[in-house]
């Protein structure tokens, strides 16, 4: 009897019978579904994006509207008639003075923070990895919680039903049958 033990009447209380109990089965099915959804939510693609615009005096963080979560490479081109510009990304820091010229910064590996004292035109080209289906992870989380609750409640209900059957059989054996 590898999968279970016999109760007093000789019926098996096994794994197969327990898993097919409807609430437990649905709970386990939801857990499997949440695992598959979580796997698909981690799918990533390599994409390239380009941002252009004009910066006003002050501090700006470029590329905030990007779907890229990890930048592999990027180029930032700045142009101004007369401006002092400070650009920082990651652990790098560049201080530039633009006088009717443009400067291109390469190997940008994080979203750049730009501080300028006058109007600056910029072009940011970045390439990296994005996770377009990351929103599915929220559905997977809710499905996992629901599946866990149903599995636990289904298991408890199944065990209680089996205990009641065993008690009934035991009572029937000790009293000699049903009373009339």
C-alpha positions in Angstrom: 0.0 0.0 0.0 2.4 2.7 -1.2 -0.1 5.5 -1.6 -2.2 5.3 1.6 -3.4 3.2 4.4 -6.7 1.3 4.6 -9.4 2.5 7.0 -11.5 0.0 9.0 -13.6 -1.1 6.0 -10.6 -1.7 3.8 -11.0 1.4 1.6 -7.9 3.3 0.7 -7.5 6.8 2.0 -4.9 7.7 -0.6 -3.2 10.5 -2.4 -5.2 10.0 -5.6 -8.5 10.2 -3.7 -7.4 13.3 -1.8 -6.2 15.2 -4.9 -9.5 14.6 -6.7 -11.4 16.2 -3.8 -12.9 19.3 -5.6 -11.8 22.2 -3.4 -8.3 20.7 -3.1 -8.1 20.0 -6.8 -9.1 23.5 -7.7 -6.6 25.0 -5.2 -3.8 22.9 -6.7 -4.9 23.9 -10.2 -4.8 27.6 -9.2 -1.3 27.1 -7.7 -0.1 25.6 -11.0 -1.7 28.4 -13.0 0.0 31.0 -10.8 3.4 29.3 -11.4 2.9 29.4 -15.2 1.7 33.1 -15.0 4.7 34.1 -12.9 7.0 32.4 -15.4 5.5 34.3 -18.4 5.6 37.6 -16.5 9.5 37.4 -16.4 9.8 37.3 -20.2 12.1 40.1 -21.3 12.9 41.6 -24.7 15.8 43.7 -26.0 14.5 47.1 -27.2 15.8 50.4 -28.4 14.1 53.7 -27.5 14.8 57.3 -28.5 13.8 60.4 -26.6 14.1 64.0 -27.8 13.2 67.3 -26.2 14.3 70.6 -24.7 15.4 70.9 -21.1 14.6 74.1 -19.1 17.0 75.4 -16.5 17.1 73.1 -13.4 17.4 69.4 -12.8 15.9 66.7 -15.0 15.9 62.9 -15.1 15.8 61.7 -18.7 14.1 58.6 -19.9 11.5 58.3 -17.2 8.8 57.3 -19.6 10.9 54.3 -20.9 9.7 50.7 -20.6 13.4 49.6 -20.4 14.2 48.3 -16.9 18.0 47.6 -17.5 20.0 49.8 -19.9 22.8 48.0 -21.8 24.0 51.0 -23.8 23.0 54.6 -24.5 24.0 57.8 -26.1 23.1 61.3 -25.0 23.5 64.3 -27.4 23.2 67.8 -25.9 23.1 71.1 -27.8 22.9 74.6 -26.5 23.9 78.1 -27.6 25.4 78.9 -24.2 25.0 76.6 -21.2 26.8 74.9 -18.4 25.5 71.3 -18.1 26.2 68.6 -15.5 25.3 65.0 -16.4 25.4 62.1 -14.0 24.5 58.4 -14.5 25.4 55.5 -12.4 28.8 56.5 -10.8 29.9 58.7 -13.6 29.8 62.5 -13.6 30.4 64.8 -16.6 30.6 68.6 -16.4 30.2 70.3 -19.8 30.2 73.8 -21.2 28.2 74.2 -24.4 28.8 77.3 -26.6 26.8 76.8 -29.8 28.0 73.2 -30.2 26.8 69.7 -29.4 28.4 67.0 -27.3 27.6 63.3 -27.4 28.1 61.2 -24.3 28.5 57.5 -25.0 28.3 54.3 -22.9 25.5 55.5 -20.7 24.3 52.6 -18.5 21.7 54.3 -16.4 19.0 57.0 -16.8 21.0 60.3 -16.9 20.3 63.1 -14.5 20.9 66.5 -16.2 21.4 69.9 -14.4 21.6 72.9 -16.6 21.5 76.7 -16.2 19.8 77.5 -19.5 17.8 75.8 -22.3 19.4 72.7 -23.7 18.1 70.4 -26.6 18.8 66.7 -26.0 18.5 63.4 -27.8 18.7 60.2 -25.7 19.1 56.9 -27.4 19.1 53.8 -25.1 19.0 50.1 -25.7 18.3 47.5 -23.0 15.9 45.0 -21.6 12.2 45.5 -21.0 9.6 43.2 -19.4 6.4 43.9 -21.3 4.3 41.3 -19.4 5.4 42.2 -15.9 1.8 43.2 -15.0 0.9 39.5 -15.2 2.8 38.9 -12.0 0.1 40.7 -10.0 -2.5 38.3 -11.4 -0.2 35.4 -10.5 0.2 36.7 -7.0 -3.6 36.9 -6.4 -4.0 33.4 -8.0 -1.3 32.0 -5.7 -3.0 33.4 -2.6 -6.4 32.0 -3.7 -5.0 28.6 -4.6 -3.1 28.3 -1.3 -6.3 29.2 0.7 -8.4 26.7 -1.3 -5.8 24.0 -1.0 -5.6 24.4 2.7 -9.3 24.6 3.3 -9.9 21.7 0.9 -7.3 19.5 2.6 -8.9 20.3 6.0 -12.3 19.5 4.7 -11.2 16.3 3.1 -9.5 15.1 6.3 -12.5 16.0 8.4 -14.7 14.0 6.1 -12.4 11.0 6.3 -12.2 11.2 10.1 -16.0 11.3 10.2 -16.1 8.1 8.0 -13.6 6.4 10.2 -15.5 7.3 13.4 -18.8 6.1 11.9 -17.2 2.8 10.9 -15.6 2.4 14.3 -18.9 3.1 16.0 -20.7 0.7 13.8 -18.2 -2.1 14.6 -18.3 -1.5 18.4 -22.1 -1.3 18.7 -22.7 -4.2 16.3 -24.4 -2.2 13.6 -27.1 0.4 13.3 -29.7 0.7 16.0 -33.2 0.2 14.9 
